[in-house]
């Protein structure tokens, strides 16, 4: 009844570490891709003068509200 948990073998541990490293590299690549896409979309939106004006006005009014509180 008092069986101690068994540690996995070094080979299994190394395989697990290798798998997690691959997953981390894939996640880093996906995050970098999303960052580039976000930057492209923001650049596209801000290249439209009306959208840029509206966004700047919205951001400015939100910061003014925070300062007024």
MODELLER restraints for C-alpha pairs under 7 A, 6 or more apart:
rsr = mdl.restraints
at = mdl.atoms
rsr.add(forms.Gaussian(group=physical.xy_distance, feature=features.Distance(at['CA:45:A'], at['CA:51:A']), mean=6.32, stdev=0.5))
rsr.add(forms.Gaussian(group=physical.xy_distance, feature=features.Distance(at['CA:45:A'], at['CA:52:A']), mean=6.88, stdev=0.5))
rsr.add(forms.Gaussian(group=physical.xy_distance, feature=features.Distance(at['CA:46:A'], at['CA:52:A']), mean=4.65, stdev=0.5))
